[in-house]
């Protein structure tokens, strides 16, 4: 079986085995990150919730933030391995907010602890 078929089978089996949020796209190819999943972009809480679902289904999970050069958005990204060892990258985008991302200049990528996603998953209270 060729390597591409192994990766296709791995992501299909993973999606069948876990209750994961809908993906906007799934890219399967060859290289260091053979599977990339893009979640639907939206509110920070929604993207964090989706990434947490993926984090709970992967092993050796690492999280990072990336703010593209234009600076209007922030990509929240996870990398990890399926239980069968295939590398996966999962990401979703949110609009940049200075209060949420005060130390993330445009063009910068930063690692972050996965527990931050749990904090963002909790809806923020609004003052009356």
Backbone torsions as a table, in degrees:
resi	resn	phi	psi	omega
1	UNK	NA	136.7	179.9
2	UNK	-77.2	161.6	-173.9
3	UNK	-61.3	-36.4	-179.3
4	UNK	-61.7	-40.3	178.2
5	UNK	-65.4	-35.2	176.9
6	UNK	-62.1	-44.5	-179.7
7	UNK	-67.5	-40.8	177.6
8	UNK	-61.8	-45.4	178.0
9	UNK	-62.5	-40.2	-177.6
10	UNK	-63.8	-45.5	-178.0
11	UNK	-72.1	-36.4	176.5
12	UNK	-60.6	-47.7	179.4
13	UNK	-62.8	-38.9	-179.5
14	UNK	-65.6	-45.4	179.7
15	UNK	-64.3	-33.7	177.5
16	UNK	-72.5	-28.7	-172.4
17	UNK	-88.2	-18.7	-174.3
18	UNK	-127.6	150.2	175.4
19	UNK	-84.6	88.5	-176.3
20	UNK	-107.6	152.9	-179.9
21	UNK	-68.3	157.9	178.4
22	UNK	-60.1	143.1	178.5
23	UNK	-99.3	145.8	172.7
24	UNK	-76.8	-35.8	176.9
25	UNK	-158.8	156.0	174.7
26	UNK	-132.6	123.6	178.5
27	UNK	-112.0	128.7	177.6
28	UNK	-121.7	126.6	-179.2
29	UNK	-153.5	-163.5	177.6
30	UNK	-108.6	153.5	180.0
31	UNK	131.6	-170.6	-175.4
32	UNK	-68.1	-29.5	176.6
33	UNK	-121.4	82.1	-172.3
34	UNK	-69.2	-21.3	-179.4
35	UNK	-124.8	125.1	176.4
36	UNK	-126.1	128.2	-179.5
37	UNK	-116.8	126.2	175.1
38	UNK	-104.2	123.9	175.9
39	UNK	-83.1	162.7	174.5
40	UNK	-64.6	133.7	177.4
41	UNK	-76.9	158.5	-179.4
42	UNK	169.9	-141.3	179.9
43	UNK	-70.9	149.1	-179.1
44	UNK	-54.9	-43.4	-178.6
45	UNK	-61.4	-40.0	-178.3
46	UNK	-68.7	-43.8	179.4
47	UNK	-66.4	-42.4	178.1
48	UNK	-61.3	-41.7	179.4
49	UNK	-62.6	-43.4	178.3
50	UNK	-64.1	-42.9	178.9
51	UNK	-66.0	-36.3	177.3
52	UNK	-64.0	-39.1	177.1
53	UNK	-60.2	-43.7	177.7
54	UNK	-66.8	-41.7	-179.7
55	UNK	-58.3	-36.9	179.9
56	UNK	-73.0	-13.0	-179.0
57	UNK	-103.8	-7.0	-176.3
58	UNK	-112.3	164.6	175.1
59	UNK	-111.5	157.8	178.0
60	UNK	53.1	49.1	-173.8
61	UNK	-79.7	135.4	173.1
62	UNK	-129.3	147.2	-179.4
63	UNK	-122.0	150.6	176.6
64	UNK	-152.4	166.1	176.2
65	UNK	-120.5	145.7	175.1
66	UNK	-141.3	126.3	176.0
67	UNK	-109.9	112.8	-178.8
68	UNK	-59.9	163.5	-176.6
69	UNK	-52.8	-39.8	-178.6
70	UNK	-66.8	-23.9	171.3
71	UNK	78.9	4.2	-176.1
72	UNK	-81.9	-19.8	-176.8
73	UNK	-135.9	170.0	175.9
74	UNK	-133.2	133.4	176.3
75	UNK	-100.0	123.1	173.9
76	UNK	-95.2	128.4	-171.0
77	UNK	-133.3	140.8	172.0
78	UNK	-118.0	145.8	168.0
79	UNK	-130.9	145.0	-179.5
80	UNK	-171.4	-165.8	-179.8
81	UNK	-130.2	142.6	173.2
82	UNK	-66.6	163.7	178.0
83	UNK	-56.1	-24.1	177.6
84	UNK	-89.9	4.0	171.8
85	UNK	95.7	6.8	-179.0
86	UNK	-83.8	128.4	178.2
87	UNK	-66.3	138.8	179.6
88	UNK	-136.6	140.2	171.0
89	UNK	-117.3	132.1	178.8
90	UNK	-127.1	133.2	179.9
91	UNK	-145.9	160.6	174.3
92	UNK	-149.3	154.9	-177.1
93	UNK	-112.0	148.6	174.7
94	UNK	-136.4	160.8	176.0
95	UNK	-71.3	143.4	177.8
96	UNK	-66.2	137.0	176.0
97	UNK	-137.0	120.8	-176.5
98	UNK	-58.7	-36.2	-178.9
99	UNK	-69.0	-32.9	-178.7
100	UNK	-85.0	-36.2	-176.0
101	UNK	-123.5	60.9	-173.2
102	UNK	-66.6	-25.6	-175.7
103	UNK	-112.7	35.0	-178.2
104	UNK	-125.5	86.0	179.7
105	UNK	-69.1	157.5	178.0
106	UNK	-56.3	137.7	179.9
107	UNK	85.2	1.8	-174.6
108	UNK	-101.7	143.6	172.6
109	UNK	-118.6	134.8	179.7
110	UNK	-135.9	140.1	171.5
111	UNK	-76.3	155.0	177.5
112	UNK	-148.1	155.9	176.6
113	UNK	-71.7	145.8	-179.6
114	UNK	-62.6	-29.5	-177.5
115	UNK	-62.0	-21.5	177.2
116	UNK	-61.6	-34.6	177.2
117	UNK	-60.9	-36.1	178.4
118	UNK	-64.8	-38.4	177.8
119	UNK	-65.9	-41.9	-179.8
120	UNK	-72.5	-22.5	179.9
121	UNK	-69.8	-23.0	179.7
122	UNK	-83.2	121.3	179.9
123	UNK	-57.6	139.4	-179.6
124	UNK	-78.3	143.4	177.0
125	UNK	-78.9	145.5	178.2
126	UNK	-107.8	130.5	179.3
127	UNK	-68.0	141.4	-179.7
128	UNK	-83.0	NA	NA
